[in-house]
Amino acid sequence: MKPLARYAALNSYVEVSRALGIEPARMMREAGLDPAGIAVQDRWIPAAAVALLLERSAGVSGHQDFGLLLAERRRFANLGPLSLVIREEPDVRSALTILLRHEHMYNEALRMRMAVLNGLATIRVAFELGDQTETRQAAELALGTLHRLLRGFLGPLWQPVAVCFAHRAPADPTTHHRVFGSVLKFEQDFNGITFYEHDLDAPNKMSDPLMRTYAYQFLDSLETPKDTSALERVRELIELLLPTGRCSVEQVARSLGVDRRTVHRQLADAGETFSSLLQATRAELAGNLVGNQRYTFTEIAELLSFSSPGNFSRWFRTHFACSPGQWRARHRASG
């Protein structure tokens, strides 16, 4: 199955896109993503779709520094719950060890490896997306974020020995120099950051020894099993694809990197069919959306991929034995 990434990978995407004159919602839909989902940072989406969105946004806006503009807005919190653990590590070495060991908690496609040799430490960054999607912007976002993380530990004046990119230099490197300084190297054989080994032993001034045990307990409670069931992944993709109008077993199979027969077989092993899972997921979403005063019934029909509000109303009556209006009235009356 193709790897997933948290919506947090697109933190500040809306703000940066608008500042550069492109329409974020349209760009997200064209990449197969739900614009409304970006509000739920811990929700999982296909990592390849994120990389594709970044590349298209850079092209449409004419800004080869798109990924770096996102990176400049990154904070510890964008790592999600993992940031709470990293913040309590006693030194930079142990913080990076935790970050690299648990990279799958925020992006399953990201591969970071650290090597120490001759007094220098190098962190290499790569992506395994399951297809041939370009990763220039994703790499710049990842290294820009890692650079900000290291400066958070080592101080705002810290500089690495080198920041390496496998791709060519941009036509205008202004943002790159603003973010990384004068240590940039392009057309290298890897993407990564090299710095002095002694930086790894720098103490983490944010750490509280009394909180470290609790942080580890918290991390253990959040650790997601790597063998996440196919049923859960298909359910998640149905939720993501419904608003785009492209929620089919073929589209789900493409997002997972398998064929449709594999999806049907895996669901059958779990006692489900694609149709039954689609209807159950749609019904769960419908109950929540109709109970929310924020959405009109026409908007809900579109979000759930119905061709018209009338078709949605008839479907709703079949599943809930009342009209959407009656359901909403009961929900309002119950507080």
Summary of the structure (lengths in Angstrom):
residues: 335
radius of gyration: 22.4
end to end distance: 42.0
largest distance: 72.0
contacts: 1009
relative contact order: 0.11
helix: 57%
strand: 11%
